[in-house]
Amino acid sequence: MGTLSIDVCIAGSGPAGTIAARQLAQAGLSVMLIDRPAHKTHKFGETLPSAAIRLLNKLGLSSLTEQLQTASHSNVTHSERVGGNMTFWGSNILSTTDYIHDPYGFGLRINRKNFDELLRNEALLSGARFYPSDVVGLEKHNDIWKIRLEDGKTIHSKWIVDATGRSAKLIKLLGLERYRGVPLVALYRTCTPQKNAKLNRTIISASQNGWVYTGKINDHQWVIGYHTTPKTATQFHHDNKQWDHLISKNVGLYDLLGNLEFGKDIFSHDVRSSWLEQPIGNGWVACGDALLAFDPIAGQGLFNALYTGMKAAEAILAAEHNENNHRNYTTEINKIINTYENRRYLLYKQEQRWTENPFWQAHQTVAKTT
Ligand SMILES: Cc1cc2nc3c(=O)[nH]c(=O)nc-3n(C[C@H](O)[C@H](O)[C@H](O)COP(=O)(O)OP(=O)(O)OC[C@H]3O[C@@H](n4cnc5c(N)ncnc54)[C@H](O)[C@@H]3O)c2cc1C
């Protein structure tokens, strides 16, 4: 590829970027998806919420969602059905929700690499192209973006879409500010519980210095995610005893699962809430985590990525038809931020056992709305 001229250049081929690419290519625009070669996400044990499955079906991707489910039966992609939530939040008394009472049905514990590949294939089938590289530079001349790639190539494009996830690379290159919420680190690792290893629920449990997410990935492995302060996360990184202590002190979780046998590797993620004050501008738009990254307690990151990817594509198509859709996109995103932030605040506020503890104090400060 020398210098290429196209309609839309999308940086990031996660769920947000690939859905945007698919919609735009289907509408007849020339689209290039750029992502780092052989990028390892270290994301595992994520739950695709039922609302996201419904959205994919609505977008004409029911063969993809069926593939995920069929694969779950043949155990190829390890997409376990998630039958609901079990929570210990506010007390040690178990509270459960069942997928039967969810209007959208069950969720799926997906293999992210497979899921992203399936979505990317759909974008390519619709006519989008893919180029493996890292976006490293950005300039604009006469309404045309010049996107510089790590391998020295340049792409000329009318539109750019930032779908680079939490790194928000294009937004940084544009010099735009992002709101960053209270620091929150997630430590993820695999584990095997002593009891109830076949349970197909997501288990969420509050603890003194954070909260725990756990659930079955496949017949052999579970995932555990501990969400806490950066300081506590550093201690947990270097001391396995802290993990045993976390589980044994957590009465509800311990009664349910017994001791956990932990996998060796621990993956650390910055998972604080963050968002962009301005989601769209002249010739650019942001979507997915680059636009709005949720605290994982919301459990809606993938839905948000797919939804805002779809909406970003609609905003570009409206602008191409001379309808100025900037205000609609901005209003819709602000609504999502306000709903999310109020819900997040109310959820943390429900836990009243450790109100003097720095973790809970920090997360119980008043919601930040736009
Ligand atoms: C620990 C953890 C647990 C989570 N659990 C859940 C869950 O259970 N359910 C749920 O719904 N959500 C969950 N989420 C959230 C979910 O992972 C994200 O919301 C989702 O991945 C966002 O999709 P995206 O397409 O916006 O970004 P991403 O999936 O992050 O994709 C961004 C892409 O951009 C690429 N990229 C980055 N920089 C560049 C660059 N300079 N040039 C080119 N490409 C670039 C990256 O390689 C990547 O492929 C979790 C997140 C974390 C961190």
The ligand as an ORCA input file, in Angstrom:
! r2SCAN-3c Opt
* xyz 0 1
  C     -10.821     -6.147     32.802
  C     -12.000     -5.829     31.930
  C     -13.161     -6.600     32.005
  C     -14.259     -6.288     31.202
  N     -15.388     -7.074     31.257
  C     -16.436     -6.805     30.450
  C     -17.588     -7.646     30.446
  O     -17.637     -8.664     31.133
  N     -18.633     -7.300     29.631
  C     -18.591     -6.187     28.832
  O     -19.572     -5.918     28.133
  N     -17.494     -5.397     28.789
  C     -16.420     -5.676     29.569
  N     -15.299     -4.899     29.514
  C     -15.286     -3.758     28.601
  C     -14.954     -4.152     27.156
  O     -13.759     -4.908     27.100
  C     -14.760     -2.861     26.345
  O     -15.811     -1.984     26.620
  C     -14.699     -3.136     24.846
  O     -13.593     -3.944     24.510
  C     -14.569     -1.810     24.088
  O     -14.472     -2.084     22.721
  P     -13.742     -1.048     21.754
  O     -13.926     -1.581     20.385
  O     -14.175      0.325     22.055
  O     -12.198     -1.086     22.187
  P     -11.185     -2.311     22.251
  O     -11.872     -3.605     22.312
  O     -10.229     -1.943     23.329
  O     -10.441     -2.248     20.843
  C      -9.568     -1.193     20.522
  C      -8.652     -1.641     19.390
  O      -7.847     -0.522     19.008
  C      -6.536     -0.969     18.709
  N      -5.602      0.159     18.835
  C      -5.220      0.808     19.948
  N      -4.348      1.797     19.647
  C      -4.187      1.763     18.302
  C      -3.428      2.542     17.383
  N      -2.631      3.548     17.776
  N      -3.506      2.242     16.062
  C      -4.297      1.230     15.625
  N      -5.040      0.473     16.456
  C      -4.987      0.740     17.774
  C      -6.292     -2.073     19.736
  O      -5.286     -2.960     19.287
  C      -7.680     -2.754     19.813
  O      -7.787     -3.837     18.925
  C     -14.191     -5.181     30.309
  C     -13.017     -4.422     30.231
  C     -11.925     -4.756     31.020
  C     -10.652     -3.952     30.895
*
